[in-house]
Amino acid sequence: ADLRRPALAAAEGLQRVPGLAEVLTGQSTLDVTLQQAADHSNGERAARPLEVIVAGDAPSDPVELLESTKMATLLGELSGRYDLVVIDGGRAVADGPKEEVLQALKEGRIRTVR
């Protein structure tokens, strides 16, 4: 979820809110926020459907949310639930030290895609 320029919800026809911002601010839960993405498998069935978290309403300081302990907790929960976690965070993930994200990347629990 790119919190600065959210586009996934519109591109995939998903609900715009609730999203990551709402989970991190305590306005929603992970289970309520997860959405199933459209099937782009060209007829091949995936063992498990792709679930996504959209950005939600753009917060005033997305970097602060990403650096929060709630984000670290969320990353831990996602890593425990899923074999692979992909973060589309744009510059919000790339800019500045994000210890929780960097540690999860180092441990191989999360992959980034650009």
Number of C-alpha atoms within 10 A of each C-alpha: 23 20 27 18 13 19 14 20 20 11 8 12 10 16 15 17 16 21 27 30 24 20 21 20 14 11 11 16 15 18 9 11 21 16 19 12 16 12 12 10 8 6 7 8 10 10 6 6 12 13 14 20 26 28 27 22 16 16 16 10 11 16 18 13 18 22 18 16 13 15 20 19 13 16 18 14 12 16 16 12 10 11 9 13 20 12 17 19 20 17 13 21 21 9 10 10 11 17 12 18 20 13 13 17 14 11 9 12 19 20 14 12 8 6
